[in-house]
Amino acid sequence: MVEISDAEIDVEELKSRIREAVAQREAEGKSSFVSASAELYRLLSADEPAPDGFSPDNSYLDYSPVDGFPADIETRAVEHLEIPSFTLQPEFSPRADDRYHVRDLLLFHDATFIWNAYRALLKREPDETGYREYLDRLRSGRLNKIDILARLHASPEGRSKNVQVGGLALPSLVRRAYRLPVLGYLLELAVGVARLPVLLRSQRQLESHLVAQHERIVSHINATNQELVDHLNVRNGEMLARLDRMGREVQDYISQINQNTQHHIDQVNQANLRLADSFSLGLNELSAALRELSGRQKEIASLQHRQVAALLREQQEIIEDQRALKDAGFVPSSAVTQDERDQSPQRQSSNDAERHPPMDEFYASFEDRFRGSFEDIKRGLKVYLPILKESGIERGVLDLGCGRGEWLELLKEERIEGRGVERNRVMAERCRERGLEVIEADASAYLRTLPADSLQAITAFHLVEHLGPDAFIELLDEALRVLGPGGLVILETPNPKNLVVGACNFYSDPTHSRPLFPETIEYILSARGFARVRLEYLHPVEGSPFTAPDEGSQMLHNWFFSPRDFAVIGWKKS
């Protein structure tokens, strides 16, 4: 390496000379690596260190990629090519004893000089701000390398590192003296004149150094270019052979796919034919089963009507016997008067709040036969417990038409305070026998006796289908009145979207009025003032044969195997 004291190297002049030399070689017809691939220029600075987030900009040549040259040549054609690294500056090795001479650091130039100055004097990589600032000042000529070394060495961080740099003090002192007004200019002029022979010798050394560096670059580029051309020729041959082989394999694969596709198409067509036959047969069997089920439901309904008629006739005979006994003088007049008063039109028109025991016995027996077992119903009602808990409801729950008390017993087990209203005397007494609080009354009539905002939740399971439209609206208005702010209402009723339920099973109960459409009930609750109203579908039917993903199967599944019940849930506005 040519020793160049502390003289500055003009990087732009160096770059200009290298460009001229490259242009001259091209004019002489000699091969140039630049015209083959600008990407390999990165190899000239491959060993140059760079901090995270930025890299030192000490490029000496500005190359532009040749038009048409593949940008991914390194990955496609230079897959296994190994090119020796090349660098224009010596490698820096930090010294263990932290002792340097200023000449050790002046060997480096431009960004590499900044980088190594930080590593030597501050023992760390340069931060981006300091790196950019010193590099700009160095390239603009406002500072030279002596100035930068002196500033880093004299900084608080530099003093804390205690790195010794021999030969730096005097040049640094002279550089500071240059900044004195007038005197500094004269001093710099005198020193320049005195060192003129040294500067001329340094200039000749620099020229020789640049020529030697240029020859090294050209030699390395030519050797690398030849290795790349040879490697590309080999790789291109291999790639052509491989492409030819792959083309034949692709053709064979496409042919095999066509055969397999045709085989699958034939299988799908056969499966569709079998499915169509099975679907037609299934529809016929389903129609026959529905007709048989409809016939059985009609028989049950007819039997129930006959039983009700017989009970009514028996009731009428009892009344007539009581009247005959009264006429014969065997029954006290006060008792007869009470019976007559029970059968008076005024008594029958009082919303049927108190029903005749024989009818209550009949309906209680009917519930045991058709409603389902007590434990099954209780298990199905557990789905509503999380709703109460999420709303923070632990008391003030009223169950309208509580029936056999499944919901009330479930609330009691969960330590939630609740009571029920039931107009059927038999079922009300059964609930009280199990320790449940049940009031024997009509639901709407009982709600009218309660003060406003006195309840937290009102529930009614399979009650509203027994009411007419006016009675249903009246029940909702009273429920909204007695619920406190944020109070909850839950109404469960049969789902008419299941055709078996809506067109058949619903009418097994002779006291049912009409099926209620889910979206209609949802709208009515919203229209009467409830908020956040939503629908929940419950108790799906198992064993559906319509499990195929096609639209027809899904429609049949929804018609015949959709949930049997639905619930409408709403809240009173806070």
Backbone torsions as a table, in degrees:
resi	resn	phi	psi	omega
1	MET	NA	133.5	179.2
2	VAL	-72.7	132.0	180.0
3	GLU	-83.5	123.3	-179.9
4	ILE	-124.7	104.1	-173.3
5	SER	-38.2	-121.7	-178.8
6	ASP	-107.7	16.6	-179.4
7	ALA	-68.0	144.9	-179.9
8	GLU	-81.1	142.5	175.1
9	ILE	-97.4	127.8	177.7
10	ASP	-80.8	103.5	-175.7
11	VAL	-64.4	-42.9	-179.3
12	GLU	-61.0	-39.3	177.9
13	GLU	-65.6	-38.7	178.1
14	LEU	-62.0	-46.0	179.8
15	LYS	-62.6	-39.9	-179.3
16	SER	-63.9	-41.1	-179.4
17	ARG	-67.3	-38.9	179.6
18	ILE	-66.0	-40.5	177.8
19	ARG	-61.0	-42.6	179.6
20	GLU	-62.4	-40.1	-179.7
21	ALA	-65.5	-41.2	179.0
22	VAL	-64.4	-43.0	179.3
23	ALA	-63.2	-36.6	179.6
24	GLN	-65.8	-40.5	179.0
25	ARG	-65.0	-38.7	178.3
26	GLU	-66.6	-38.5	178.7
27	ALA	-64.4	-30.0	179.1
28	GLU	-82.6	0.3	177.5
29	GLY	84.5	8.8	179.3
30	LYS	-82.1	149.5	-178.5
31	SER	-66.0	144.7	179.3
32	SER	-131.8	129.3	-179.7
33	PHE	-66.7	-24.6	-179.7
34	VAL	-60.0	-40.5	-178.7
35	SER	-73.6	-11.9	179.7
36	ALA	-92.6	-49.0	-176.9
37	SER	-162.1	115.2	177.1
38	ALA	-73.4	-19.0	-178.1
39	GLU	-61.0	-32.2	-175.6
40	LEU	-74.6	-4.2	176.4
41	TYR	-63.5	-28.0	178.7
42	ARG	-57.3	-23.6	-179.6
43	LEU	-66.9	-23.2	-177.9
44	LEU	-68.0	-24.1	179.4
45	SER	-124.8	31.0	-175.1
46	ALA	-66.0	-32.4	-177.0
47	ASP	-90.8	2.5	-175.7
48	GLU	-76.2	125.3	-177.7
49	PRO	-69.4	152.9	178.8
50	ALA	-148.7	133.5	177.6
51	PRO	-72.4	163.6	179.6
52	ASP	-63.3	135.1	175.5
53	GLY	92.4	-16.4	176.8
54	PHE	-158.4	168.1	-179.0
55	SER	-135.5	146.0	178.5
56	PRO	-61.0	135.3	-177.9
57	ASP	-100.5	76.8	178.6
58	ASN	-115.0	37.7	175.8
59	SER	-69.2	143.7	-179.7
60	TYR	-109.5	-8.8	-179.9
61	LEU	-132.6	142.0	174.8
62	ASP	-106.7	98.8	-178.9
63	TYR	-100.1	148.4	174.5
64	SER	-119.4	137.3	-179.5
65	PRO	-60.1	143.2	178.9
66	VAL	-73.4	135.6	-179.2
67	ASP	-59.2	135.3	177.0
68	GLY	87.4	-9.8	-179.2
69	PHE	-80.1	128.7	-174.7
70	PRO	-62.3	131.0	-179.9
71	ALA	-70.0	-25.7	-177.9
72	ASP	-101.1	29.3	-177.8
73	ILE	-62.5	-29.7	-176.5
74	GLU	-67.0	-35.7	-177.6
75	THR	-87.6	-28.5	-175.7
76	ARG	-91.2	-33.7	-172.6
77	ALA	-121.0	-16.7	-177.9
78	VAL	-110.4	37.8	-172.6
79	GLU	-61.1	-42.3	-176.2
80	HIS	-118.5	17.6	-178.1
81	LEU	-85.1	128.0	177.6
82	GLU	-110.2	119.2	-177.5
83	ILE	-112.7	128.2	-178.5
84	PRO	-62.7	144.9	-179.8
85	SER	-72.2	158.1	-176.1
86	PHE	-144.7	132.9	178.8
87	THR	-140.9	150.7	-177.0
88	LEU	-98.2	-9.2	-176.9
89	GLN	-124.8	154.2	-178.9
90	PRO	-68.2	160.7	179.8
91	GLU	-84.3	137.2	-178.6
92	PHE	-92.1	134.0	178.3
93	SER	-127.5	114.7	178.8
94	PRO	-62.1	143.0	-177.2
95	ARG	-94.0	138.6	-176.0
96	ALA	-68.1	-31.8	-176.9
97	ASP	-88.0	2.7	178.5
98	ASP	56.3	37.1	177.3
99	ARG	-122.6	123.8	179.5
100	TYR	-131.4	160.6	167.2
101	HIS	-108.3	149.4	-175.9
102	VAL	-56.8	-29.1	179.8
103	ARG	-66.2	-27.9	179.7
104	ASP	-63.0	-31.5	-177.1
105	LEU	-95.7	-24.2	178.9
106	LEU	-74.2	-8.3	176.9
107	LEU	-67.5	-21.1	-176.1
108	PHE	-97.9	157.1	-173.8
109	HIS	-133.1	154.4	170.9
110	ASP	54.5	-133.4	-174.3
111	ALA	-63.5	-36.5	179.2
112	THR	-63.5	-35.6	176.6
113	PHE	-62.5	-46.4	179.5
114	ILE	-59.4	-47.0	-177.9
115	TRP	-57.9	-50.6	-176.4
116	ASN	-72.4	-28.3	175.9
117	ALA	-63.8	-42.3	176.4
118	TYR	-63.0	-44.7	-177.7
119	ARG	-64.6	-35.3	-176.9
120	ALA	-79.7	-47.7	-171.1
121	LEU	-89.2	-36.5	-178.5
122	LEU	-105.2	-6.6	177.4
123	LYS	58.8	37.3	176.9
124	ARG	-156.5	170.2	175.8
125	GLU	-77.8	151.4	-177.8
126	PRO	-70.5	142.2	171.0
127	ASP	-75.3	157.7	-172.8
128	GLU	-62.8	-40.7	-177.8
129	THR	-64.2	-50.0	179.5
130	GLY	-63.7	-39.8	-179.9
131	TYR	-59.9	-49.9	-177.4
132	ARG	-65.7	-40.0	-177.7
133	GLU	-64.9	-48.9	-178.9
134	TYR	-67.4	-36.9	-179.4
135	LEU	-66.3	-40.1	178.6
136	ASP	-64.9	-43.2	-179.2
137	ARG	-69.0	-34.5	178.8
138	LEU	-67.0	-43.5	-178.5
139	ARG	-72.3	-29.3	179.3
140	SER	-81.0	-11.6	-179.9
141	GLY	87.2	1.1	178.8
142	ARG	-69.9	-28.0	174.3
143	LEU	-129.6	151.8	170.0
144	ASN	-112.7	-178.0	-174.2
145	LYS	-64.5	-35.2	177.6
146	ILE	-61.9	-42.8	179.4
147	ASP	-60.4	-45.1	-176.9
148	ILE	-65.6	-43.4	178.5
149	LEU	-62.0	-41.8	-179.2
150	ALA	-64.7	-40.2	-178.2
151	ARG	-69.2	-43.3	178.6
152	LEU	-64.4	-40.5	-177.1
153	HIS	-69.3	-33.8	-176.8
154	ALA	-89.5	-5.2	180.0
155	SER	-68.4	157.4	177.9
156	PRO	-54.9	-40.3	179.7
157	GLU	-68.2	-38.7	179.4
158	GLY	-65.4	-40.5	179.1
159	ARG	-65.5	-34.2	-179.9
160	SER	-68.8	-25.5	-179.6
161	LYS	-79.1	-23.1	174.4
162	ASN	58.9	44.3	177.1
163	VAL	-89.4	133.4	-179.0
164	GLN	-94.5	128.3	178.6
165	VAL	-125.0	105.2	179.5
166	GLY	-73.3	145.1	177.0
167	GLY	78.1	8.3	-177.6
168	LEU	-95.0	-29.0	-171.7
169	ALA	-62.9	-50.4	-175.7
170	LEU	-66.0	-50.8	177.8
171	PRO	-57.8	-35.7	-179.9
172	SER	-67.6	-38.8	179.3
173	LEU	-66.5	-40.1	178.9
174	VAL	-64.3	-41.3	-178.9
175	ARG	-64.4	-36.3	177.9
176	ARG	-70.2	-33.9	179.0
177	ALA	-66.8	-29.3	178.7
178	TYR	-61.0	-22.7	-174.8
179	ARG	-85.4	-4.1	177.7
180	LEU	-70.6	141.9	-179.9
181	PRO	-63.4	135.9	175.2
182	VAL	61.4	-58.2	-178.6
183	LEU	-61.9	-40.0	179.5
184	GLY	-64.4	-39.9	179.2
185	TYR	-63.3	-45.3	-179.9
186	LEU	-64.1	-38.9	-179.9
187	LEU	-65.6	-42.6	-179.8
188	GLU	-65.4	-35.4	179.1
189	LEU	-68.3	-41.0	-179.0
190	ALA	-66.7	-43.6	179.2
191	VAL	-64.4	-38.5	-180.0
192	GLY	-63.1	-41.9	179.3
193	VAL	-66.4	-41.8	-179.1
194	ALA	-64.6	-33.4	-176.1
195	ARG	-96.2	10.1	-177.1
196	LEU	-56.8	-44.5	177.0
197	PRO	-59.7	-39.2	179.9
198	VAL	-65.5	-39.7	-179.9
199	LEU	-65.8	-38.5	178.7
200	LEU	-65.6	-41.8	178.6
201	ARG	-64.3	-39.4	178.5
202	SER	-64.2	-35.6	179.4
203	GLN	-65.3	-41.6	178.7
204	ARG	-66.0	-40.4	178.1
205	GLN	-62.1	-37.8	-179.4
206	LEU	-65.4	-41.5	179.5
207	GLU	-62.8	-44.5	178.1
208	SER	-63.6	-39.6	179.5
209	HIS	-62.9	-44.1	-179.1
210	LEU	-64.6	-40.0	178.6
211	VAL	-63.8	-43.8	179.4
212	ALA	-62.7	-42.6	178.6
213	GLN	-63.1	-40.4	179.2
214	HIS	-62.3	-42.7	179.2
215	GLU	-64.1	-37.9	177.9
216	ARG	-64.4	-41.7	179.6
217	ILE	-63.2	-46.8	-177.4
218	VAL	-63.3	-43.4	-179.8
219	SER	-62.6	-44.0	179.7
220	HIS	-65.1	-41.5	-179.8
221	ILE	-63.3	-44.3	-178.9
222	ASN	-63.4	-44.4	-179.5
223	ALA	-64.5	-42.5	179.9
224	THR	-66.2	-38.8	179.3
225	ASN	-61.7	-42.4	-179.3
226	GLN	-66.5	-42.1	178.1
227	GLU	-62.1	-38.9	179.7
228	LEU	-66.6	-42.9	179.4
229	VAL	-62.4	-45.3	178.6
230	ASP	-61.5	-43.4	-178.9
231	HIS	-65.4	-39.9	179.5
232	LEU	-64.0	-39.1	179.1
233	ASN	-61.0	-44.4	179.0
234	VAL	-65.1	-46.4	-177.5
235	ARG	-64.7	-37.8	179.3
236	ASN	-63.6	-40.3	177.4
237	GLY	-63.0	-44.4	178.9
238	GLU	-63.1	-40.6	-178.8
239	MET	-66.4	-39.6	178.5
240	LEU	-63.3	-42.7	179.0
241	ALA	-64.7	-40.6	-179.5
242	ARG	-67.2	-40.4	178.0
243	LEU	-62.6	-39.7	178.3
244	ASP	-63.1	-43.0	178.8
245	ARG	-65.7	-40.9	179.3
246	MET	-66.1	-36.6	177.8
247	GLY	-59.9	-44.0	179.1
248	ARG	-65.2	-39.8	179.3
249	GLU	-64.9	-39.4	179.2
250	VAL	-64.4	-41.0	178.2
251	GLN	-61.7	-43.5	178.4
252	ASP	-64.0	-39.3	-178.3
253	TYR	-67.2	-41.6	178.9
254	ILE	-63.1	-40.5	177.5
255	SER	-61.4	-42.7	178.7
256	GLN	-65.3	-39.3	178.0
257	ILE	-62.3	-41.9	179.5
258	ASN	-61.2	-41.8	179.1
259	GLN	-64.7	-45.3	179.8
260	ASN	-64.3	-38.8	179.8
261	THR	-62.5	-44.0	179.4
262	GLN	-63.6	-37.5	178.9
263	HIS	-64.8	-42.4	178.9
264	HIS	-66.9	-37.4	178.2
265	ILE	-61.6	-43.4	178.1
266	ASP	-61.9	-42.4	179.4
267	GLN	-64.1	-40.7	179.1
268	VAL	-64.1	-41.7	179.1
269	ASN	-61.7	-43.9	178.7
270	GLN	-64.1	-40.5	179.4
271	ALA	-65.5	-37.7	177.9
272	ASN	-63.2	-40.6	178.1
273	LEU	-63.3	-45.3	178.9
274	ARG	-63.4	-39.7	179.9
275	LEU	-64.3	-41.1	178.6
276	ALA	-61.6	-44.0	178.5
277	ASP	-62.8	-45.2	-179.5
278	SER	-64.9	-39.2	179.8
279	PHE	-64.3	-43.1	178.1
280	SER	-62.9	-44.6	178.7
281	LEU	-64.3	-40.2	179.7
282	GLY	-63.4	-40.4	178.2
283	LEU	-63.3	-41.2	179.1
284	ASN	-62.9	-44.5	179.4
285	GLU	-65.0	-39.4	179.6
286	LEU	-65.0	-41.6	178.9
287	SER	-61.7	-42.8	179.0
288	ALA	-63.7	-41.8	179.7
289	ALA	-64.8	-38.8	178.9
290	LEU	-66.2	-40.0	178.4
291	ARG	-63.2	-42.3	178.9
292	GLU	-65.1	-41.4	179.2
293	LEU	-64.7	-40.5	178.8
294	SER	-62.5	-40.7	178.4
295	GLY	-62.9	-41.6	179.4
296	ARG	-66.1	-39.7	178.7
297	GLN	-64.2	-37.9	177.3
298	LYS	-64.7	-40.6	177.9
299	GLU	-62.0	-42.8	179.2
300	ILE	-63.5	-44.8	179.6
301	ALA	-62.0	-41.5	179.0
302	SER	-63.1	-41.4	179.0
303	LEU	-64.6	-41.2	179.4
304	GLN	-63.5	-41.7	179.2
305	HIS	-64.5	-38.0	178.2
306	ARG	-65.7	-38.9	178.6
307	GLN	-65.8	-41.5	178.1
308	VAL	-62.9	-43.4	179.2
309	ALA	-62.2	-40.5	179.5
310	ALA	-64.6	-40.8	177.9
311	LEU	-63.1	-40.4	178.8
312	LEU	-65.5	-40.0	178.0
313	ARG	-64.8	-40.4	179.0
314	GLU	-63.5	-40.3	177.7
315	GLN	-61.7	-43.6	179.9
316	GLN	-64.0	-38.5	178.5
317	GLU	-64.3	-39.0	178.1
318	ILE	-62.8	-41.8	178.9
319	ILE	-62.8	-44.1	-180.0
320	GLU	-65.0	-38.2	177.9
321	ASP	-63.5	-40.0	178.9
322	GLN	-64.2	-39.3	177.8
323	ARG	-65.6	-39.0	179.2
324	ALA	-65.0	-40.2	178.0
325	LEU	-64.7	-36.3	178.0
326	LYS	-64.2	-43.8	179.8
327	ASP	-64.0	-32.3	-179.5
328	ALA	-81.6	-6.6	177.9
329	GLY	86.8	15.1	-178.4
330	PHE	-94.7	-9.4	-177.8
331	VAL	-120.7	132.8	178.6
332	PRO	-59.0	143.5	-176.9
333	SER	-62.8	-32.2	-179.7
334	SER	-63.6	-40.2	179.2
335	ALA	-67.6	-40.0	179.2
336	VAL	-64.9	-39.7	179.6
337	THR	-62.5	-37.1	178.4
338	GLN	-65.7	-44.1	178.3
339	ASP	-61.5	-42.1	178.8
340	GLU	-63.5	-38.7	179.1
341	ARG	-65.1	-34.5	177.4
342	ASP	-65.4	-31.2	-178.3
343	GLN	-93.5	4.3	-178.9
344	SER	-70.2	153.5	178.7
345	PRO	-58.0	-36.2	-179.6
346	GLN	-63.3	-39.5	179.4
347	ARG	-66.7	-39.6	-178.6
348	GLN	-71.8	-22.9	-176.8
349	SER	-92.5	3.3	-177.3
350	SER	-86.2	49.8	177.1
351	ASN	59.6	18.0	178.6
352	ASP	52.2	41.0	-179.6
353	ALA	-65.2	-27.1	179.5
354	GLU	-127.2	110.9	-174.1
355	ARG	-95.1	161.8	-178.1
356	HIS	-73.5	136.4	-176.5
357	PRO	-51.9	-42.0	-179.7
358	PRO	-57.8	-40.8	178.3
359	MET	-67.6	-36.5	177.4
360	ASP	-64.4	-42.0	176.7
361	GLU	-61.4	-42.7	-179.6
362	PHE	-62.1	-47.2	-175.4
363	TYR	-70.6	-33.5	175.5
364	ALA	-63.0	-41.0	176.3
365	SER	-66.2	-38.2	178.6
366	PHE	-62.2	-42.9	178.3
367	GLU	-60.4	-42.5	179.4
368	ASP	-63.3	-31.6	-176.8
369	ARG	-82.2	-39.6	-170.8
370	PHE	-112.5	-21.8	-176.6
371	ARG	-72.0	-33.7	-173.8
372	GLY	116.0	166.6	-177.6
373	SER	-68.2	154.7	-179.7
374	PHE	-56.7	-45.9	-177.5
375	GLU	-68.1	-37.5	178.9
376	ASP	-64.1	-44.3	179.9
377	ILE	-65.5	-41.6	179.4
378	LYS	-61.8	-41.8	179.1
379	ARG	-63.8	-38.8	-179.7
380	GLY	-69.2	-26.8	-178.5
381	LEU	-79.4	-9.1	179.7
382	LYS	-62.5	-17.7	-178.4
383	VAL	-64.1	-20.4	-177.2
384	TYR	-89.6	-13.3	-178.4
385	LEU	-60.0	-44.5	178.4
386	PRO	-59.7	-29.8	-180.0
387	ILE	-67.0	-42.3	177.4
388	LEU	-63.7	-43.2	-176.9
389	LYS	-67.9	-38.8	178.1
390	GLU	-65.0	-30.3	179.2
391	SER	-86.3	-1.3	178.5
392	GLY	70.7	28.9	-177.2
393	ILE	-93.0	119.1	178.7
394	GLU	-124.4	-4.1	-180.0
395	ARG	-157.5	176.1	175.6
396	GLY	68.0	37.9	178.3
397	VAL	-103.6	128.9	178.1
398	LEU	-119.6	124.3	179.6
399	ASP	-103.9	112.8	-179.8
400	LEU	-83.2	131.9	-177.9
401	GLY	63.5	52.5	-170.2
402	CYS	-68.5	-13.9	174.8
403	GLY	62.2	-125.3	-176.9
404	ARG	-82.7	-5.1	173.9
405	GLY	89.2	21.6	-179.5
406	GLU	-59.9	-45.9	-177.9
407	TRP	-67.9	-39.6	180.0
408	LEU	-65.0	-39.8	178.3
409	GLU	-66.1	-37.2	177.5
410	LEU	-64.6	-41.9	176.9
411	LEU	-62.4	-40.8	-179.6
412	LYS	-62.5	-40.6	178.1
413	GLU	-65.3	-30.6	179.5
414	GLU	-89.0	6.1	179.4
415	ARG	60.8	39.4	174.5
416	ILE	-109.2	125.2	-177.5
417	GLU	-72.6	123.9	-179.6
418	GLY	-153.7	155.7	175.6
419	ARG	-140.0	165.7	-176.1
420	GLY	-125.6	161.8	173.9
421	VAL	-124.2	126.3	-178.9
422	GLU	-144.5	125.9	-178.9
423	ARG	-83.0	-16.8	179.0
424	ASN	-81.3	114.3	-174.1
425	ARG	-61.6	-40.0	-176.8
426	VAL	-63.9	-49.1	-178.7
427	MET	-67.8	-34.3	177.9
428	ALA	-64.3	-41.9	179.0
429	GLU	-66.3	-38.6	177.3
430	ARG	-60.9	-39.8	178.7
431	CYS	-64.4	-43.9	-178.6
432	ARG	-65.9	-32.6	176.9
433	GLU	-62.5	-26.7	177.8
434	ARG	-90.8	10.5	176.7
435	GLY	83.7	19.5	179.6
436	LEU	-97.3	145.7	179.1
437	GLU	-87.9	111.1	-177.3
438	VAL	-134.8	131.4	176.8
439	ILE	-99.9	130.7	179.1
440	GLU	-87.9	101.8	-176.8
441	ALA	-166.9	167.0	171.9
442	ASP	-74.4	141.7	-173.5
443	ALA	-61.0	-52.9	-178.0
444	SER	-65.3	-39.7	180.0
445	ALA	-63.5	-39.7	179.8
446	TYR	-68.4	-39.0	178.9
447	LEU	-61.4	-34.8	-178.7
448	ARG	-66.6	-20.5	179.7
449	THR	-84.5	-10.5	-175.1
450	LEU	-89.3	146.8	175.6
451	PRO	-72.3	160.5	179.9
452	ALA	-67.6	150.1	175.8
453	ASP	57.0	34.9	-175.3
454	SER	-102.7	-7.3	-177.9
455	LEU	-123.1	157.0	175.8
456	GLN	-103.7	-25.9	-179.3
457	ALA	-152.6	143.1	174.5
458	ILE	-127.6	128.4	179.4
459	THR	-123.8	151.1	176.9
460	ALA	-151.8	111.7	-178.0
461	PHE	-107.3	114.8	179.1
462	HIS	57.4	49.1	175.2
463	LEU	-114.9	-44.1	-168.9
464	VAL	-66.8	-22.4	178.1
465	GLU	-71.4	-10.6	176.3
466	HIS	-87.3	-9.2	-172.9
467	LEU	-102.3	152.1	170.3
468	GLY	-81.5	171.9	-177.1
469	PRO	-57.4	-44.3	-177.7
470	ASP	-65.7	-44.7	179.9
471	ALA	-63.8	-35.7	179.2
472	PHE	-65.6	-44.7	178.7
473	ILE	-63.1	-42.2	178.8
474	GLU	-61.9	-41.2	178.3
475	LEU	-61.6	-43.5	179.9
476	LEU	-64.1	-43.0	-178.9
477	ASP	-63.1	-41.4	178.8
478	GLU	-67.8	-38.1	177.9
479	ALA	-62.3	-43.1	179.0
480	LEU	-63.6	-35.6	-178.9
481	ARG	-67.7	-45.0	-173.1
482	VAL	-84.2	-13.4	176.6
483	LEU	-76.0	141.7	174.6
484	GLY	-78.4	169.6	177.9
485	PRO	-55.2	132.0	-177.5
486	GLY	78.8	7.1	-180.0
487	GLY	-66.9	157.2	-170.7
488	LEU	-115.2	141.4	172.5
489	VAL	-127.2	135.5	178.7
490	ILE	-129.9	122.1	177.9
491	LEU	-121.8	124.1	177.0
492	GLU	-115.7	138.8	-176.9
493	THR	-155.5	161.8	179.5
494	PRO	-60.1	149.1	-176.9
495	ASN	-96.0	108.7	-178.6
496	PRO	-74.6	-9.8	176.8
497	LYS	-70.0	-19.5	169.2
498	ASN	-84.9	112.5	-172.0
499	LEU	-62.1	-34.6	179.4
500	VAL	-64.4	-38.1	178.3
501	VAL	-73.3	-51.9	-172.4
502	GLY	-69.5	-33.1	-176.1
503	ALA	-102.6	-6.5	-172.6
504	CYS	-136.7	-73.4	-171.7
505	ASN	-60.0	-31.5	-177.8
506	PHE	-56.1	-36.4	-174.0
507	TYR	-87.2	6.8	173.8
508	SER	-68.7	-24.8	177.0
509	ASP	-94.9	114.0	-176.6
510	PRO	-69.0	-12.8	179.7
511	THR	-90.6	-2.6	177.1
512	HIS	-68.4	142.3	178.2
513	SER	-87.3	-66.3	179.1
514	ARG	-161.7	151.7	176.2
515	PRO	-63.4	147.5	-179.7
516	LEU	-110.2	127.7	-177.6
517	PHE	-76.8	132.3	-173.3
518	PRO	-55.1	-51.0	-176.7
519	GLU	-66.1	-27.5	177.5
520	THR	-67.6	-45.4	178.8
521	ILE	-64.3	-39.6	177.5
522	GLU	-59.2	-43.6	179.6
523	TYR	-66.0	-41.7	-177.8
524	ILE	-61.7	-43.2	178.6
525	LEU	-61.0	-42.9	178.8
526	SER	-64.8	-40.8	-177.9
527	ALA	-68.0	-29.3	-179.3
528	ARG	-86.4	-0.3	171.7
529	GLY	116.2	0.3	177.2
530	PHE	-79.5	150.7	-177.8
531	ALA	-114.7	162.2	177.0
532	ARG	50.9	41.2	-177.5
533	VAL	-74.1	135.0	179.0
534	ARG	-144.7	162.7	-179.6
535	LEU	-107.3	143.1	173.0
536	GLU	-131.2	125.4	178.5
537	TYR	-96.2	134.9	-169.2
538	LEU	-130.9	158.1	171.7
539	HIS	59.3	65.6	177.6
540	PRO	-67.4	154.2	-179.8
541	VAL	-88.7	131.8	-178.7
542	GLU	-92.9	165.7	175.4
543	GLY	81.5	26.5	-179.7
544	SER	-69.0	130.9	175.5
545	PRO	-84.5	-7.8	-175.3
546	PHE	-97.3	73.9	-176.4
547	THR	-106.1	-1.8	-179.8
548	ALA	-68.2	152.8	-176.8
549	PRO	-79.1	-3.7	-177.2
550	ASP	-72.2	161.6	-173.6
551	GLU	-63.9	-39.6	-178.9
552	GLY	-62.0	-44.9	179.2
553	SER	-64.5	-39.9	179.3
554	GLN	-64.7	-38.9	178.4
555	MET	-64.9	-44.2	178.7
556	LEU	-64.0	-38.6	177.6
557	HIS	-61.6	-44.2	-179.0
558	ASN	-66.9	-34.6	-178.4
559	TRP	-71.5	-40.6	-169.8
560	PHE	-110.5	-18.3	-174.8
561	PHE	-128.9	18.7	175.9
562	SER	-74.9	169.6	-177.7
563	PRO	-54.2	143.8	-177.1
564	ARG	-77.5	-26.6	-176.2
565	ASP	-130.5	164.1	171.4
566	PHE	-142.1	157.3	178.1
567	ALA	-125.2	142.6	173.0
568	VAL	-110.3	125.9	-175.3
569	ILE	-121.2	129.8	179.3
570	GLY	-144.9	164.6	-179.5
571	TRP	-127.1	146.8	171.9
572	LYS	-78.6	138.1	-177.3
573	LYS	-61.8	140.5	-179.3
574	SER	-73.8	NA	NA
